[in-house]
């Protein structure tokens, strides 16, 4: 099995091969996503899980070190104004 070093290298073929090698419980985990309810689309229609969502769940479960780190949140305009207000005092 090919080694994955980046989240973008992960394909469905790799996921399928990986869980098949792990065993029955892991195959059941993957197949359970066929009927998994996900957030409806913008029009409110039901939809199936996308590959991007499946890939994210796979990485969180099996290879969490590949999950990209969250970027620090920039302060909002209002938070920045509050900092300026504090300097006035």
Secondary structure as UniProt FT lines:
FT   HELIX           7..9
FT   HELIX           12..22
FT   HELIX           24..31
FT   HELIX           32..34
FT   TURN            42..43
FT   HELIX           51..62
FT   HELIX           64..66
FT   HELIX           77..88
//
